[in-house]
């Protein structure tokens, strides 16, 4: 069966520090991968998606970036965090229709 | 940009009652999906309804889709305390890849 892993579960970082969140999927090949962000009490905003290794599409302009160095690995990064980057970050994957989500990383920028 | 808009934003009912949540969207869709999110957790997929379907059932869940009105509803029958969560509709758009566009969600509270 397929599983999706995200780490860390929680993260507290100062403004201006770098960020690296990692997501891996097991039990499938060549999935579409996604990064979503959820602000407190709000819906989910699609940040990036990837249809293959090295292929990244950005949905909104921001100081975040994403990379897919391996088929089942998706990384969200930032060189310098802003206060507004605080939120709940969710990685997701799909092969056909249903999108499955990871457990999420709660990021607090102080 | 947000595509789906859930209504109401918050709903509080007694255990055993039925809960109905609505979702409206703006553009043509491939399918529509409903998700549940317990506080501070990831999203759990509940049900998918294709654009050519009008109604779908899964256990105590019933989803309807009206593409002419660009709206969907989620009915939870015989609610339980464990149903307390936020519920999101997500419309699926195919643009290079399948993308889910979420609404703001409905916060459902089931009172024992």
Contacts between the chains, C-beta under 8 A, distances in Angstrom:
chain1	res1	chain2	res2	distance
A	32	B	97	5.0
A	32	B	98	6.2
A	34	B	99	7.7
A	34	B	100	7.6
A	36	B	102	7.8
A	42	B	104	6.0
A	42	B	105	7.8
A	43	B	2	6.3
A	43	B	4	8.0
A	43	B	88	6.3
A	43	B	102	4.5
A	43	B	103	5.4
A	43	B	104	4.3
A	43	B	105	5.4
A	44	B	43	7.6
A	44	B	88	7.1
A	44	B	90	7.9
A	44	B	100	7.9
A	44	B	102	4.2
A	45	B	102	7.8
A	46	B	99	6.1
A	46	B	100	7.2
A	46	B	101	6.9
A	49	B	97	5.3
A	49	B	99	6.3
A	50	B	97	7.9
A	51	B	96	6.8
A	51	B	97	4.8
A	57	B	96	6.6
A	57	B	97	7.2
A	59	B	99	8.0
A	88	B	40	7.7
A	90	B	42	6.1
A	90	B	43	6.9
A	92	B	43	8.0
A	92	B	100	7.7
A	94	B	98	5.9
A	97	B	31	6.1
A	97	B	33	8.0
A	97	B	48	5.9
A	97	B	92	7.1
A	97	B	98	7.2
A	98	B	33	7.0
A	98	B	45	5.4
A	98	B	48	5.9
A	99	B	33	7.1
A	99	B	45	7.1
A	99	B	90	7.5
A	99	B	98	7.5
A	99	B	100	5.1
A	100	B	45	6.6
A	101	B	35	7.8
A	101	B	42	4.5
A	101	B	43	4.4
A	101	B	44	7.7
A	101	B	45	7.9
A	102	B	42	5.9
A	103	B	41	6.9
A	103	B	42	4.7
A	104	B	41	7.1
A	104	B	42	4.9
A	106	B	40	7.2
